[in-house]
């Protein structure tokens, strides 16, 4: 891959990654609820999901989804149900935040594995991302260079940019952390998160 092509790919990828979505919201939520360091497994899970989708698209899964409407619909339903599940979790968290804290009640922190798989599941549950990668990647491949080497460069570039953007969203949320971590602030943030997750799930089901 030439330097000019790589710069074009990196610029286009950065613009795509910067667009906020459910996974970005999850990163912000984790950062506010558990802290930036504690949320590290979720960042890794989200990036890993994107890399798996990117690799799957390069291996031809995007073409398979385009050819099979039933498979695409099934994956879309699974993704929507997962978004509804996250909406329910956020709503439950808002109800807990609205209650007065009990001094003897220990804080509930999910496991590192749980944070990783929650982010990975959300990042990998949208079949449209596979179709996007299937349409996006070929624009930057060149017959003059080794295909595996070009794919490795794209994967590495996407991983660095994706992780940087997720950290940027989480760090940006720290500015409002004092209010959002208060009882009312956390309650309303989780309620808004529930509405956004639910809306994203409904939009996924209704879209074609």
C-alpha positions in Angstrom: 0.0 0.0 0.0 1.4 3.4 -1.0 1.7 6.2 1.5 -0.9 8.3 -0.4 -3.4 5.4 -0.3 -2.8 4.8 3.3 -3.3 8.5 4.2 -6.6 8.4 2.3 -7.7 5.2 4.1 -6.7 6.6 7.5 -8.5 9.8 6.9 -11.7 8.1 5.7 -11.5 5.6 8.6 -11.1 8.4 11.1 -14.2 10.2 9.8 -16.2 7.0 10.0 -15.0 6.1 13.5 -15.7 9.6 14.9 -19.4 9.3 14.1 -21.0 8.5 17.5 -23.0 5.3 17.8 -24.3 2.8 20.4 -20.7 1.5 21.0 -19.5 5.1 21.7 -22.3 5.6 24.1 -21.4 2.3 25.9 -17.8 3.5 26.3 -19.0 6.8 27.8 -21.4 4.9 30.1 -18.7 2.5 31.3 -16.2 5.3 31.9 -18.7 7.2 34.0 -20.0 4.2 36.0 -16.8 2.4 36.6 -13.9 4.8 35.8 -11.6 4.9 32.8 -9.0 2.3 34.0 -11.7 -0.2 35.0 -13.4 0.2 31.6 -10.2 -0.8 29.7 -11.6 -4.3 28.8 -14.6 -2.7 27.2 -12.4 -0.6 25.0 -10.5 -3.7 23.9 -13.7 -5.6 23.3 -15.1 -2.8 21.1 -12.0 -2.6 19.0 -11.8 -6.4 18.7 -15.3 -6.5 17.4 -14.5 -4.0 14.7 -11.4 -5.9 13.7 -13.4 -9.1 13.5 -16.0 -7.5 11.3 -13.3 -5.9 9.1 -11.6 -9.3 8.7 -14.9 -11.1 8.0 -15.7 -8.6 5.3 -12.3 -9.1 3.7 -12.9 -12.9 3.7 -16.2 -12.6 1.9 -18.8 -12.6 4.6 -20.2 -9.3 3.3 -20.9 -10.9 0.0 -22.6 -13.8 1.7 -24.9 -11.5 3.7 -25.8 -9.6 0.5 -26.7 -12.9 -1.2 -28.8 -14.2 1.8 -31.6 -11.9 2.8 -32.7 -14.4 5.5 -29.3 -14.5 7.1 -29.0 -10.8 7.1 -32.5 -10.4 8.7 -31.6 -12.9 11.4 -28.4 -11.2 12.3 -30.2 -7.8 12.3 -32.9 -9.2 14.7 -30.2 -10.6 17.0 -28.4 -7.2 17.0 -31.7 -5.3 17.8 -32.5 -7.6 20.7 -29.1 -7.0 22.1 -29.6 -3.3 21.9 -33.0 -3.7 23.7 -31.2 -5.7 26.4 -28.7 -2.9 26.9 -31.6 -0.4 27.1 -33.1 -2.5 29.8 -29.8 -2.6 31.7 -29.5 1.1 31.5 -33.0 1.7 32.7 -32.4 -0.6 35.7 -29.2 1.3 36.4 -31.2 4.6 36.4 -33.6 3.1 39.0 -30.8 2.2 41.2 -29.2 5.6 40.9 -32.5 7.2 41.9 -32.5 5.4 45.2 -30.5 6.7 48.2 -27.2 4.9 48.7 -26.9 2.5 51.6 -23.6 2.9 53.5 -23.1 -0.8 54.0 -23.9 -1.7 50.4 -20.8 -2.4 48.4 -20.5 -1.0 44.8 -21.3 -3.4 42.0 -18.5 -3.6 39.5 -18.7 -6.0 36.6 -15.8 -8.4 35.8 -13.2 -7.6 33.2 -14.5 -10.5 31.1 -18.1 -9.2 31.4 -17.1 -5.7 30.3 -15.1 -7.1 27.3 -17.9 -9.4 26.0 -20.6 -6.8 26.5 -18.7 -4.4 24.3 -17.7 -7.1 21.9 -21.3 -8.3 21.6 -22.5 -4.8 20.8 -19.8 -4.1 18.3 -20.2 -7.4 16.5 -24.1 -7.5 16.5 -24.7 -5.2 13.6 -24.5 -6.9 10.2 -24.6 -3.6 8.4 -21.1 -3.0 9.7 -19.9 -6.0 7.8 -21.6 -4.7 4.6 -20.1 -1.3 5.2 -16.6 -2.8 5.4 -17.3 -5.0 2.3 -18.0 -1.8 0.4 -15.4 0.3 2.1 -12.2 -1.8 2.0 -12.0 -2.5 -1.8 -11.7 1.2 -2.5 -8.2 1.1 -1.1 -6.8 -2.2 -2.3 -4.2 -2.2 -5.0 -3.2 -5.0 -7.4 0.4 -3.8 -7.2 0.9 -4.9 -3.5 0.3 -8.1 -1.6 -3.3 -8.4 -0.5 -2.6 -9.9 3.0 0.0 -7.1 3.7 -2.5 -4.4 2.7 -5.2 -6.0 4.9 -2.8 -6.2 7.9 -2.0 -2.5 7.4 -5.7 -1.6 7.3 -6.4 -3.7 10.4 -3.6 -2.1 12.4 -4.6 1.4 11.3 -8.2 0.8 12.1 -7.3 -0.6 15.5 -5.2 2.4 16.5 -7.7 4.9 15.3 -10.7 3.1 16.8 -9.1 2.8 20.2 -8.0 6.4 20.2 -11.5 7.6 19.3 -13.1 5.5 22.0 -10.7 6.8 24.6 -11.5 10.3 23.3 -15.2 9.9 24.0 -14.5 8.5 27.4 -12.1 11.2 28.3 -14.5 13.9 27.1 -17.1 12.5 29.4 -14.8 13.0 32.4 -15.4 16.8 32.2 -19.0 16.3 33.2 -18.3 13.4 35.4 -18.9 15.3 38.7 -22.5 16.0 37.8 -23.2 12.8 35.9 -21.9 10.6 38.7 -24.2 12.3 41.2 -27.5 10.6 42.0 -29.7 12.8 39.7 -27.1 13.1 37.0 -26.4 9.3 36.8 -30.1 8.6 36.8 -30.8 10.9 33.9 -27.8 9.8 32.0 -28.8 6.1 32.3 -32.4 7.0 31.3 -31.2 8.8 28.2 -28.8 5.9 27.4 -31.7 3.5 27.7 -33.8 5.6 25.3 -30.9 5.8 22.8 -30.2 2.1 22.9 -33.8 1.3 22.5 -34.2 3.7 19.7 -31.2 2.2 17.9 -32.7 -1.3 18.3 -36.0 -0.1 16.9 -34.3 1.6 14.0 -32.3 -1.5 13.2 -35.5 -3.6 13.1 -37.4 -1.1 10.9 -34.5 -0.4 8.5 -34.0 -2.3 5.3 
